[in-house]
Amino acid sequence: MQRGGEPERNNRHQAGAEGALVLASTSPRRRLLLALLPLPFQTVAVEVDETPLAGEPAAVTAHRLAKLKARQAPARADQWVLAADTVVILDQVPLGKPADAADAARMLRALRGRWHEVVTGVCLRPPGASPPLLAERCTRVLMRSYRDDDIAAAVASGVPLDKAGAYAIQDEVFRPVAALEGCYLNVVGLPLCAVSELLRRAGHPAAPALPPGPFQPPCSLCLAGARLPGLGGLALLTGRGSSP
């Protein structure tokens, strides 16, 4: 277990290798996804106030928080830092993590049978005094017309309680999403296409081994992520999503 902001080594990579990343997140999903790229990394816990500023557009919130997480990550000056923040937007209103079970049920009722947007801001902080690089992805998501008892069962499972918008697209029991337009991994929380583009732009040592793009969804990275245990999304990506 990680304590006191100390780095947690990733089991599949040597965190001390050249070009190692510090992932400013302890999300198991982001850790699984980043492990698909051919580069070493370690994770650190970063706590920031995720409250949107008054009048702040949701996409700006995602960028600001990703940049803040990258800046506050406990890392050496010679290390690369990667951070991301995901915002769910319905009718131009951001939906954060629910305050409690009742709030989660309210969000799911509001989203039911409707399109909304998911925006992830990604920030890469190169070593030294180089300025941070930013990217974003926006995905349109259609929720299925689930029943009230589906909502009750999902909330009782606890899965929605720590998710922006009170749902996980990869939830194979609830299966909340009927269709999507754009990057699947963006909705999971870490668009690897954006990460790859930032690493290549910054001249990261692993850049030659990264997918070159262009990335047209569903790209090879989305398909690889959707095949991971617990991140299933192949049905959505191949047009066999849940019926609305």
Secondary structure as UniProt FT lines:
FT   TURN            4..5
FT   STRAND          8..9
FT   TURN            11..12
FT   TURN            15..16
FT   TURN            18..19
FT   STRAND          21..23
FT   HELIX           28..34
FT   TURN            35..36
FT   STRAND          41..43
FT   TURN            54..55
FT   HELIX           58..72
FT   TURN            77..78
FT   STRAND          80..90
FT   TURN            91..92
FT   STRAND          93..95
FT   HELIX           101..111
FT   TURN            112..113
FT   STRAND          115..125
FT   TURN            128..129
FT   STRAND          133..143
FT   HELIX           148..157
FT   HELIX           159..162
FT   HELIX           164..166
FT   TURN            169..170
FT   TURN            172..174
FT   STRAND          177..181
FT   HELIX           184..188
FT   HELIX           192..201
FT   TURN            202..203
FT   TURN            205..206
FT   HELIX           207..209
FT   HELIX           220..226
FT   TURN            229..230
FT   HELIX           234..237
FT   TURN            238..239
//
